[in-house]
């Protein structure tokens, strides 16, 4: 069954607390940050896409992932800019750009202007807000439309 944003309804917080790990809940629903270099995807090298852990929104591709040296998965751009929302974040005595998922309204991480070409952007994400789907599982998981990204021409 394909992922369909028209059928997504965000669960109540109590249901999310049961469904997510404590760290996933703290990061996505309470704007938390996981430990650098001690998270699932900072060093993930396989090809595939990253979807939002609550809503399933397709967010990032391994083709846009790079090693930022920060210990968090970093990307130059989202798969579809319509699936992310940028919000000014003035917490912790600084001004940053927070990145949230559009449908799930989950905290994903932050956006910085120190990334590599071609965008110069660094989407520094929390692994706890993501679920990785390897390219060989895209159809099975309902994201078959993204398989073409990984076909060699």
N, C-alpha and C positions, 0 to 999 in steps of 0.2 A: 504494500500500500504506500503510495506516494505521500510525502509530507505536504500538508495543505494548511496554509495560514488561515484560511477562512473558517476552519473548524477548531482553531485553538482558543481555549478559554483559560486564563490563568487561574490555577487552583488557589484556594484559600490558604493563608499562611500556615494554619494548623496542618493542612494536608501536605504542604511543601516541607514542613518540618519533619514529617514522617517519611517523605519520599527522598529527600536529599540527605547527604551526609551533613554532619554538624558544620564542617568547613564550607561545603557548598552553600548551605543556608546562610552562614555568616558572611560570606563573600557576596553572594548574589542579592540577598534580601536586606543585609545590614551594612552594605558598602565596605566590606572588609577587604583585606589584602592577605594573600597567602605568603608563605616564606619563599624567598628567592632561592633558586637551585634545589628546592625541596618540594617540587610539584610535578605533576604528571607529564606535562608537555613541553617544558622549557627546552628539552633536548630531543624531542621527537623528530625523527628524520624520515619517516615513511610518507608516501604520497597519500593525500586524502583531503577531506574538508573538516572544519571545526564548526559544530553547531552549538547553539545555546542550550545549556543543560535543562532549563525549565521549559522553554517553548519549542525547542527543536529548530529555531530559525537558523538557516545557513548563514554563517558569519564570515569565515576566513578559509583560504585555501593554503595548502602547504606550498604551493607555487609562489606565494607572496610572503612566506615565512623566512626570517633571517635570524642569525645569531647576533643579538644586540649586546651580548656580554652582561646583561642585567640579571639573568636567571629566571626570566619569565618568557613565555612565548611571545614573540614580536612579529608583526606583519606590516607590510608597506601600505596595504589597502584592504578594505572589506570586499567580500565576494559581491555584495549588493549593498551600496550605500544606504538604500532605503530600509535596511534591516538594523541599522545602528543610529543612535541619537547621541549627539555631542552636547554636553551641558557644562557650563562654567562651574568649577569646583573651587571654593575658597577655603576649604578645610585645611587643618594642619599648618596654618600661617603662610600659605602660598596660594597662588592662582594656577590652576591646571585645567585641562579639559577632560572631564569624565566621559567615558563611553558606556552607554547603556543599550540593551537590546530594545528594539521598537515594540514588539508584541509582548514579550515577557517582562519588560521594564526591569530587567536584572542588571545589577552593576557588573560590568565586564572588566574594566581596567581604566587606563588613561591613554590619551593621545598626545604625542610630543612631536615637535618639528625638527627632530635630529636623526631622522631615518635616512636610509640610502636612496639613491635614484631608483626608480624614476619619480617617486612622489615626494621624497624628503620627509615622509611621515613615519612615525613609529607608533603603531597600535600595540601598546604594552598590556597584554591581557593576563588575567588570572586563569590558570588551568582549571580551577574549581568551578568556573563559570562556563566551561566548555566541555563538549564531548567530541572526541575524535572519531571519524568514520574513515577507515582505510578505503582507498579507491576500489579495491576488489569487493567491498561490501556496500557500495553506494546504492546499487539497484535493490538489494535485499532490505536496506534500511529506508527506502523510499526517496532517495536522492539521486536517482539514475540520471536525471538531466545534467548533473555535474560530471558525469563520467567522461564526457567529451573533453573536458579540460586536461585530462591526463593521457589522451591519445596522441601518440607521436605522429606527426605529419611527414 
